[in-house]
């Protein structure tokens, strides 16, 4: 194997190993911006050992992986917010149902029912 071929093989292996990084990020929890930045900096540093087209490809892969990680982090944040909103809507709906059930009662039973519903749903 010539020196050029071995360098090309090393560059391909490096790019493949960098490309595997986002797959790891998907299997674990969403990364923080600091973790994303650190991973990007480490990937760019690995590219320093290369030159020419190999370095350009390596840097482009590092940038693509960084963009993917940032998008995944944003999607995770949006999902968490949506989950929170859905849970709040469910609690509000359950509270409304409980209060409607209390409307069927009267007097002390209704007062007690409403107080229990307010306590249970934190109202």
DSSP file (Angstrom, degrees, kcal/mol; ACC not computed):
  #  RESIDUE AA STRUCTURE BP1 BP2  ACC     N-H-->O    O-->H-N    N-H-->O    O-->H-N    TCO  KAPPA ALPHA  PHI   PSI    X-CA   Y-CA   Z-CA
    1    1 A X              0   0    0      0, 0.0     2,-0.0     0, 0.0     0, 0.0   0.000 360.0 360.0 360.0 132.8    0.0    0.0    0.0
    2    2 A X     >  -     0   0    0      1,-0.1     4,-2.4     4,-0.0     5,-0.2  -0.281 360.0-110.1 -76.8 165.5    1.4    3.4   -0.9
    3    3 A X  H  > S+     0   0    0      1,-0.2     4,-2.1     2,-0.2     5,-0.2   0.885 119.7  52.3 -62.9 -38.5    1.8    6.2    1.5
    4    4 A X  H  > S+     0   0    0      1,-0.2     4,-2.5     2,-0.2    -1,-0.2   0.911 109.7  48.6 -64.7 -42.0   -1.0    8.1   -0.3
    5    5 A X  H  > S+     0   0    0      1,-0.2     4,-2.6     2,-0.2    -2,-0.2   0.893 111.0  49.8 -65.5 -39.2   -3.3    5.2    0.0
    6    6 A X  H  X S+     0   0    0     -4,-2.4     4,-2.2     2,-0.2    -1,-0.2   0.876 111.4  49.4 -68.3 -34.9   -2.6    4.7    3.7
    7    7 A X  H  X S+     0   0    0     -4,-2.1     4,-2.3     2,-0.2    -2,-0.2   0.911 111.9  48.5 -67.4 -42.0   -3.2    8.4    4.3
    8    8 A X  H  X S+     0   0    0     -4,-2.5     4,-2.5     2,-0.2    -2,-0.2   0.912 111.1  50.2 -63.1 -42.2   -6.5    8.2    2.4
    9    9 A X  H  X S+     0   0    0     -4,-2.6     4,-2.5     1,-0.2    -2,-0.2   0.907 110.2  50.3 -62.1 -41.9   -7.5    5.1    4.4
   10   10 A X  H  X S+     0   0    0     -4,-2.2     4,-2.3     1,-0.2    -1,-0.2   0.900 110.6  49.9 -62.5 -40.6   -6.7    6.9    7.6
   11   11 A X  H  X S+     0   0    0     -4,-2.3     4,-2.6     2,-0.2    -2,-0.2   0.906 110.8  49.1 -65.5 -41.4   -8.8    9.9    6.6
   12   12 A X  H  X S+     0   0    0     -4,-2.5     4,-2.5     2,-0.2    -2,-0.2   0.923 111.8  48.7 -63.9 -43.8  -11.7    7.7    5.7
   13   13 A X  H  X S+     0   0    0     -4,-2.5     4,-2.3     2,-0.2    -2,-0.2   0.897 111.3  50.6 -63.2 -39.9  -11.5    5.9    9.0
   14   14 A X  H  X S+     0   0    0     -4,-2.3     4,-2.5     2,-0.2    -2,-0.2   0.932 111.0  47.9 -63.5 -45.7  -11.3    9.2   10.8
   15   15 A X  H  X S+     0   0    0     -4,-2.6     4,-2.7     1,-0.2    -2,-0.2   0.893 111.5  50.7 -63.4 -39.0  -14.4   10.5    9.0
   16   16 A X  H  X S+     0   0    0     -4,-2.5     4,-1.1     2,-0.2    -1,-0.2   0.898 110.7  48.6 -65.2 -39.2  -16.3    7.3    9.7
   17   17 A X  H  < S+     0   0    0     -4,-2.3     4,-0.4     2,-0.2    -2,-0.2   0.886 112.9  47.6 -69.4 -36.4  -15.4    7.5   13.4
   18   18 A X  H >< S+     0   0    0     -4,-2.5     3,-1.4     1,-0.2     4,-0.5   0.906 108.3  55.8 -67.5 -40.3  -16.5   11.2   13.5
   19   19 A X  H 3< S+     0   0    0     -4,-2.7     4,-0.5     1,-0.3     3,-0.3   0.757 100.3  60.3 -62.9 -24.8  -19.7   10.3   11.7
   20   20 A X  T 3X S+     0   0    0     -4,-1.1     4,-1.4     1,-0.2    -1,-0.3   0.663  85.1  81.3 -77.0 -15.4  -20.5    7.7   14.4
   21   21 A X  H <> S+     0   0    0     -3,-1.4     4,-1.8    -4,-0.4     3,-0.5   0.917  87.9  50.2 -61.1 -46.9  -20.5   10.4   17.1
   22   22 A X  H  > S+     0   0    0     -4,-0.5     4,-2.0    -3,-0.3    -1,-0.2   0.844 104.0  60.2 -63.2 -29.8  -24.1   11.6   16.4
   23   23 A X  H  > S+     0   0    0     -4,-0.5     4,-1.3    -3,-0.2    -1,-0.2   0.895 105.4  48.8 -62.1 -37.8  -25.4    8.1   16.6
   24   24 A X  H  X S+     0   0    0     -4,-1.4     4,-1.3    -3,-0.5    -1,-0.2   0.904 108.1  54.2 -65.6 -40.5  -24.1    7.9   20.1
   25   25 A X  H  < S+     0   0    0     -4,-1.8    -2,-0.2     1,-0.2    -1,-0.2   0.856 105.6  53.6 -62.7 -34.2  -25.7   11.2   20.9
   26   26 A X  H  < S+     0   0    0     -4,-2.0    -1,-0.2     1,-0.2    -2,-0.2   0.854 106.9  51.0 -69.2 -33.1  -29.1    9.9   19.7
   27   27 A X  H  < S+     0   0    0     -4,-1.3    -1,-0.2    -3,-0.2    -2,-0.2   0.732 112.4  49.8 -79.4 -20.7  -28.9    6.8   22.0
   28   28 A X  S  < S-     0   0    0     -4,-1.3     3,-0.1     1,-0.2    -3,-0.0  -0.335 107.1 -65.4-102.2-171.1  -28.1    8.9   25.1
   29   29 A X  S    S-     0   0    0      1,-0.2    -1,-0.2    -2,-0.1     2,-0.1  -0.231  71.2 -73.5 -70.7 167.6  -29.9   12.0   26.5
   30   30 A X        -     0   0    0      1,-0.1    -1,-0.2    -3,-0.1     2,-0.1  -0.366  55.2-118.4 -63.9 137.2  -29.9   15.2   24.5
   31   31 A X        -     0   0    0     38,-0.2     2,-0.1    -3,-0.1    -1,-0.1  -0.433  21.1-120.6 -78.8 151.8  -26.5   16.9   24.6
   32   32 A X     >  -     0   0    0     -2,-0.1     4,-2.4     1,-0.1     5,-0.2  -0.455  29.8-106.1 -81.7 161.5  -26.0   20.4   26.1
   33   33 A X  H  > S+     0   0    0      1,-0.2     4,-2.6     2,-0.2     5,-0.2   0.878 122.5  53.7 -56.4 -37.4  -24.7   23.2   24.0
   34   34 A X  H  > S+     0   0    0      2,-0.2     4,-2.4     1,-0.2    -1,-0.2   0.899 108.9  48.2 -64.7 -39.9  -21.3   22.9   25.9
   35   35 A X  H  > S+     0   0    0      2,-0.2     4,-2.4     1,-0.2    -2,-0.2   0.899 111.5  50.2 -66.4 -39.9  -21.1   19.2   25.0
   36   36 A X  H  X S+     0   0    0     -4,-2.4     4,-2.3     2,-0.2    -2,-0.2   0.931 112.1  47.5 -63.2 -45.5  -21.9   19.9   21.4
   37   37 A X  H  X S+     0   0    0     -4,-2.6     4,-2.7     1,-0.2    -2,-0.2   0.906 111.9  50.0 -62.7 -42.0  -19.3   22.6   21.2
   38   38 A X  H  X S+     0   0    0     -4,-2.4     4,-2.3     1,-0.2    -1,-0.2   0.906 111.3  48.4 -64.3 -41.4  -16.7   20.4   22.9
   39   39 A X  H  X S+     0   0    0     -4,-2.4     4,-2.2     2,-0.2    -1,-0.2   0.902 112.4  49.2 -65.2 -40.5  -17.4   17.5   20.5
   40   40 A X  H  X S+     0   0    0     -4,-2.3     4,-2.6     2,-0.2    -2,-0.2   0.922 110.9  49.4 -64.6 -45.1  -17.2   19.9   17.5
   41   41 A X  H  X S+     0   0    0     -4,-2.7     4,-2.2     1,-0.2    -2,-0.2   0.903 111.6  49.3 -61.1 -41.4  -13.9   21.3   18.7
   42   42 A X  H  X S+     0   0    0     -4,-2.3     4,-1.8     2,-0.2    -1,-0.2   0.898 111.0  49.5 -65.1 -40.3  -12.5   17.8   19.2
   43   43 A X  H  X S+     0   0    0     -4,-2.2     4,-1.1     1,-0.2    -2,-0.2   0.911 111.5  48.5 -65.9 -41.8  -13.6   16.7   15.7
   44   44 A X  H  X S+     0   0    0     -4,-2.6     4,-0.7     1,-0.2     3,-0.4   0.886 108.4  54.8 -64.6 -37.4  -12.0   19.8   14.2
   45   45 A X  H >< S+     0   0    0     -4,-2.2     3,-1.0     1,-0.2     4,-0.4   0.884 103.3  55.4 -64.0 -37.6   -8.8   19.2   16.1
   46   46 A X  H >< S+     0   0    0     -4,-1.8     3,-0.9     1,-0.2    -1,-0.2   0.817 101.9  58.9 -63.6 -28.8   -8.6   15.6   14.6
   47   47 A X  H >< S+     0   0    0     -4,-1.1     3,-2.0    -3,-0.4    -1,-0.2   0.711  85.4  79.1 -72.8 -20.2   -8.8   17.2   11.2
   48   48 A X  T << S+     0   0    0     -3,-1.0    -1,-0.2    -4,-0.7    -2,-0.2   0.779  84.3  61.9 -60.0 -26.8   -5.6   19.2   11.8
   49   49 A X  T <  S+     0   0    0     -3,-0.9    -1,-0.3    -4,-0.4     2,-0.2   0.618  99.4  70.3 -75.0 -11.3   -3.5   16.1   11.1
   50   50 A X    <   -     0   0    0     -3,-2.0     2,-0.3    -4,-0.1    -3,-0.0  -0.475  65.4-159.5-101.0 172.2   -4.9   16.0    7.6
   51   51 A X    >>  +     0   0    0     -2,-0.2     3,-1.0     0, 0.0     4,-0.8  -0.960  47.5   0.1-146.1 164.7   -4.3   18.2    4.6
   52   52 A X  H 3> S-     0   0    0     -2,-0.3     4,-2.1     1,-0.2     3,-0.2  -0.229 123.9  -8.9  62.6-140.8   -5.9   19.1    1.3
   53   53 A X  H 3> S+     0   0    0      1,-0.2     4,-2.8     2,-0.2    -1,-0.2   0.841 134.4  58.9 -61.6 -34.8   -9.1   17.5    0.2
   54   54 A X  H <> S+     0   0    0     -3,-1.0     4,-2.3     1,-0.2    -1,-0.2   0.910 107.8  45.4 -62.8 -41.4   -9.0   15.1    3.1
   55   55 A X  H  X S+     0   0    0     -4,-0.8     4,-2.9    -3,-0.2     5,-0.2   0.909 111.8  52.4 -67.5 -41.2   -8.9   17.9    5.6
   56   56 A X  H  X S+     0   0    0     -4,-2.1     4,-2.3     1,-0.2    -2,-0.2   0.917 111.6  46.1 -60.0 -43.9  -11.7   19.7    3.8
   57   57 A X  H  X S+     0   0    0     -4,-2.8     4,-2.4     2,-0.2    -1,-0.2   0.918 112.6  50.6 -64.6 -43.7  -13.9   16.5    3.9
   58   58 A X  H  X S+     0   0    0     -4,-2.3     4,-2.4    -5,-0.2    -2,-0.2   0.928 112.0  46.5 -61.0 -46.0  -13.1   16.0    7.6
   59   59 A X  H  X S+     0   0    0     -4,-2.9     4,-2.4     1,-0.2    -1,-0.2   0.889 111.6  51.5 -64.7 -39.0  -14.0   19.6    8.5
   60   60 A X  H  X S+     0   0    0     -4,-2.3     4,-2.4    -5,-0.2    -1,-0.2   0.888 110.5  49.2 -64.9 -38.6  -17.2   19.4    6.5
   61   61 A X  H  X S+     0   0    0     -4,-2.4     4,-2.7     2,-0.2    -2,-0.2   0.906 110.3  50.5 -66.3 -41.3  -18.1   16.1    8.3
   62   62 A X  H  X S+     0   0    0     -4,-2.4     4,-2.1     2,-0.2    -2,-0.2   0.910 112.0  47.9 -62.1 -41.5  -17.4   17.8   11.7
   63   63 A X  H  X S+     0   0    0     -4,-2.4     4,-2.6     2,-0.2    -2,-0.2   0.909 111.7  49.6 -65.3 -42.8  -19.6   20.7   10.7
   64   64 A X  H  X S+     0   0    0     -4,-2.4     4,-2.3     1,-0.2    -2,-0.2   0.913 111.5  48.7 -62.8 -42.8  -22.4   18.4    9.5
   65   65 A X  H  X S+     0   0    0     -4,-2.7     4,-2.4     2,-0.2    -1,-0.2   0.884 111.2  50.9 -64.4 -38.2  -22.3   16.4   12.7
   66   66 A X  H  X S+     0   0    0     -4,-2.1     4,-2.4     2,-0.2    -2,-0.2   0.925 110.0  49.0 -64.5 -45.3  -22.3   19.6   14.8
   67   67 A X  H  X S+     0   0    0     -4,-2.6     4,-2.2     1,-0.2    -2,-0.2   0.900 111.9  49.8 -60.8 -40.9  -25.4   20.9   12.9
   68   68 A X  H  X S+     0   0    0     -4,-2.3     4,-2.5     2,-0.2    -2,-0.2   0.921 110.2  49.5 -64.0 -45.1  -27.1   17.5   13.4
   69   69 A X  H  X S+     0   0    0     -4,-2.4     4,-2.3     1,-0.2    -2,-0.2   0.899 111.3  49.5 -62.5 -40.8  -26.4   17.6   17.2
   70   70 A X  H  X S+     0   0    0     -4,-2.4     4,-2.3     2,-0.2    -1,-0.2   0.907 111.1  49.4 -65.3 -40.5  -27.7   21.1   17.5
   71   71 A X  H  X S+     0   0    0     -4,-2.2     4,-2.5     1,-0.2    -2,-0.2   0.901 111.0  49.8 -64.8 -40.2  -30.9   20.2   15.6
   72   72 A X  H  X S+     0   0    0     -4,-2.5     4,-2.4     2,-0.2    -1,-0.2   0.894 110.0  51.0 -65.4 -39.1  -31.4   17.2   17.8
   73   73 A X  H  X S+     0   0    0     -4,-2.3     4,-2.0     2,-0.2    -2,-0.2   0.918 111.8  47.1 -63.8 -42.9  -30.9   19.3   20.9
   74   74 A X  H  X S+     0   0    0     -4,-2.3     4,-2.6     2,-0.2    -2,-0.2   0.904 111.9  50.4 -65.3 -41.4  -33.5   21.8   19.7
   75   75 A X  H  X S+     0   0    0     -4,-2.5     4,-2.4     1,-0.2    -2,-0.2   0.899 109.7  51.2 -63.7 -39.9  -35.9   19.0   18.8
   76   76 A X  H  X S+     0   0    0     -4,-2.4     4,-2.2     2,-0.2    -1,-0.2   0.891 110.4  49.0 -63.5 -39.6  -35.5   17.5   22.3
   77   77 A X  H  X S+     0   0    0     -4,-2.0     4,-2.2     2,-0.2    -2,-0.2   0.927 112.1  47.9 -65.1 -45.1  -36.2   20.9   23.9
   78   78 A X  H  X S+     0   0    0     -4,-2.6     4,-2.4     1,-0.2    -2,-0.2   0.883 111.3  51.0 -64.1 -38.2  -39.3   21.4   21.8
   79   79 A X  H  X S+     0   0    0     -4,-2.4     4,-2.9     2,-0.2    -1,-0.2   0.915 108.7  51.1 -65.5 -42.6  -40.5   17.9   22.6
   80   80 A X  H  X S+     0   0    0     -4,-2.2     4,-2.2     1,-0.2    -2,-0.2   0.907 111.6  47.7 -61.6 -41.2  -40.0   18.4   26.3
   81   81 A X  H  X S+     0   0    0     -4,-2.2     4,-2.5     2,-0.2    -1,-0.2   0.908 112.5  48.7 -65.9 -41.1  -42.0   21.7   26.1
   82   82 A X  H  X S+     0   0    0     -4,-2.4     4,-2.5     2,-0.2    -2,-0.2   0.903 110.6  50.9 -65.4 -40.8  -44.8   20.0   24.1
   83   83 A X  H  X S+     0   0    0     -4,-2.9     4,-2.3     2,-0.2    -1,-0.2   0.907 110.9  49.2 -61.9 -41.7  -44.9   17.1   26.6
   84   84 A X  H  X S+     0   0    0     -4,-2.2     4,-2.3    -5,-0.2    -2,-0.2   0.929 111.5  48.7 -63.3 -45.6  -45.2   19.6   29.5
   85   85 A X  H  X S+     0   0    0     -4,-2.5     4,-2.3     1,-0.2    -2,-0.2   0.895 111.5  49.8 -62.3 -40.5  -48.0   21.5   27.7
   86   86 A X  H  X S+     0   0    0     -4,-2.5     4,-2.2     2,-0.2    -1,-0.2   0.900 110.5  49.7 -65.7 -40.8  -49.9   18.3   27.0
   87   87 A X  H  X S+     0   0    0     -4,-2.3     4,-2.4     2,-0.2    -2,-0.2   0.900 111.2  49.7 -65.2 -39.6  -49.6   17.1   30.6
   88   88 A X  H  X S+     0   0    0     -4,-2.3     4,-2.5     2,-0.2    -2,-0.2   0.909 110.0  50.3 -65.4 -41.6  -50.9   20.5   31.8
   89   89 A X  H  X S+     0   0    0     -4,-2.3     4,-2.3     1,-0.2    -1,-0.2   0.892 110.4  50.7 -62.6 -39.4  -53.8   20.4   29.4
   90   90 A X  H  X S+     0   0    0     -4,-2.2     4,-2.7     2,-0.2    -2,-0.2   0.917 110.2  48.9 -65.3 -43.4  -54.7   16.9   30.7
   91   91 A X  H  X S+     0   0    0     -4,-2.4     4,-2.3     2,-0.2    -2,-0.2   0.920 112.0  49.3 -61.8 -42.9  -54.6   18.1   34.3
   92   92 A X  H  X S+     0   0    0     -4,-2.5     4,-2.3     2,-0.2    -2,-0.2   0.912 112.2  47.8 -63.2 -42.0  -56.8   21.0   33.5
   93   93 A X  H  X S+     0   0    0     -4,-2.3     4,-2.0     2,-0.2    -2,-0.2   0.912 111.6  49.8 -65.7 -42.3  -59.3   18.7   31.6
   94   94 A X  H  X S+     0   0    0     -4,-2.7     4,-2.4     1,-0.2    -1,-0.2   0.875 110.2  51.6 -64.1 -36.8  -59.3   16.2   34.5
   95   95 A X  H  X S+     0   0    0     -4,-2.3     4,-2.7     2,-0.2     5,-0.2   0.926 108.1  51.4 -64.1 -44.6  -59.9   19.1   37.0
   96   96 A X  H  X S+     0   0    0     -4,-2.3     4,-1.9     1,-0.2    -2,-0.2   0.892 110.9  48.5 -60.1 -40.0  -62.9   20.3   34.9
   97   97 A X  H  X S+     0   0    0     -4,-2.0     4,-2.2     2,-0.2    -1,-0.2   0.923 110.9  50.4 -65.5 -44.8  -64.4   16.8   34.9
   98   98 A X  H  X S+     0   0    0     -4,-2.4     4,-1.7     1,-0.2    -2,-0.2   0.913 111.4  48.1 -61.2 -42.6  -63.9   16.5   38.6
   99   99 A X  H  X S+     0   0    0     -4,-2.7     4,-1.4     1,-0.2    -1,-0.2   0.868 109.0  53.7 -67.2 -35.0  -65.6   19.8   39.2
  100  100 A X  H  X S+     0   0    0     -4,-1.9     4,-0.6    -5,-0.2    -1,-0.2   0.892 106.6  52.4 -65.4 -38.3  -68.5   18.9   36.9
  101  101 A X  H >< S+     0   0    0     -4,-2.2     3,-0.9     1,-0.2     4,-0.3   0.872 106.3  54.2 -63.7 -35.2  -69.0   15.7   39.0
  102  102 A X  H >< S+     0   0    0     -4,-1.7     3,-1.9     1,-0.2    -1,-0.2   0.822  95.8  67.3 -67.2 -30.3  -69.1   17.9   42.1
  103  103 A X  H 3< S+     0   0    0     -4,-1.4    -1,-0.2     1,-0.3    -2,-0.2   0.770  90.9  63.3 -60.8 -24.8  -71.9   19.9   40.4
  104  104 A X  T << S+     0   0    0     -3,-0.9    -1,-0.3    -4,-0.6    -2,-0.2   0.658  98.9  68.5 -74.4 -14.3  -74.1   16.9   40.7
  105  105 A X  S <  S-     0   0    0     -3,-1.9     2,-0.3    -4,-0.3    -3,-0.0  -0.381  71.3-149.7 -95.4 177.2  -73.9   17.1   44.5
  106  106 A X    >>  -     0   0    0     -2,-0.1     3,-0.9     4,-0.0     4,-0.7  -0.972  47.8  -5.4-145.1 161.0  -75.3   19.7   46.8
  107  107 A X  H 3> S-     0   0    0     -2,-0.3     4,-2.3     1,-0.2     3,-0.2  -0.242 123.3  -7.3  64.0-139.4  -74.6   21.3   50.1
  108  108 A X  H 3> S+     0   0    0      1,-0.2     4,-3.1     2,-0.2    -1,-0.2   0.848 134.2  57.9 -62.3 -35.6  -71.7   20.0   52.2
  109  109 A X  H <> S+     0   0    0     -3,-0.9     4,-2.3     1,-0.2    -1,-0.2   0.905 108.9  45.6 -62.5 -40.7  -71.0   17.1   49.9
  110  110 A X  H  X S+     0   0    0     -4,-0.7     4,-2.7    -3,-0.2     5,-0.2   0.923 113.5  49.0 -68.0 -43.6  -70.6   19.5   47.0
  111  111 A X  H  X S+     0   0    0     -4,-2.3     4,-2.4     1,-0.2    -2,-0.2   0.924 113.7  46.5 -60.5 -44.7  -68.3   21.8   49.0
  112  112 A X  H  X S+     0   0    0     -4,-3.1     4,-2.4     2,-0.2    -1,-0.2   0.913 112.4  50.7 -64.5 -42.7  -66.2   18.8   50.2
  113  113 A X  H  X S+     0   0    0     -4,-2.3     4,-2.3    -5,-0.2    -2,-0.2   0.918 112.0  46.8 -60.8 -45.7  -66.0   17.4   46.7
  114  114 A X  H  X S+     0   0    0     -4,-2.7     4,-2.5     2,-0.2    -1,-0.2   0.895 111.5  51.1 -65.6 -39.8  -64.9   20.8   45.3
  115  115 A X  H  X S+     0   0    0     -4,-2.4     4,-2.3    -5,-0.2    -2,-0.2   0.912 111.4  48.0 -63.6 -41.8  -62.3   21.2   48.0
  116  116 A X  H  X S+     0   0    0     -4,-2.4     4,-2.9     2,-0.2    -2,-0.2   0.896 111.5  50.0 -65.0 -40.6  -60.9   17.8   47.4
  117  117 A X  H  X S+     0   0    0     -4,-2.3     4,-2.4     2,-0.2     6,-0.2   0.920 111.3  48.6 -64.7 -43.1  -60.7   18.4   43.6
  118  118 A X  H  X>S+     0   0    0     -4,-2.5     5,-2.6     2,-0.2     4,-0.5   0.912 114.5  45.9 -63.2 -42.2  -58.9   21.7   44.2
  119  119 A X  H ><5S+     0   0    0     -4,-2.3     3,-0.8     3,-0.2    -2,-0.2   0.935 113.4  48.9 -65.8 -45.7  -56.5   20.1   46.5
  120  120 A X  H 3<5S+     0   0    0     -4,-2.9    -2,-0.2     1,-0.2    -1,-0.2   0.871 119.5  36.9 -62.8 -39.0  -55.9   17.1   44.2
  121  121 A X  H 3<5S-     0   0    0     -4,-2.4    -1,-0.2    -5,-0.2    -2,-0.2   0.318 110.2-117.1 -99.6   7.7  -55.3   19.3   41.2
  122  122 A X  T <<5       0   0    0     -3,-0.8    -3,-0.2    -4,-0.5    -4,-0.1   0.863 360.0 360.0  65.3  37.9  -53.4   22.0   43.0
  123  123 A X      <       0   0    0     -5,-2.6    -4,-0.2    -6,-0.2    -5,-0.1   0.408 360.0 360.0-101.9 360.0  -55.9   24.8   42.2
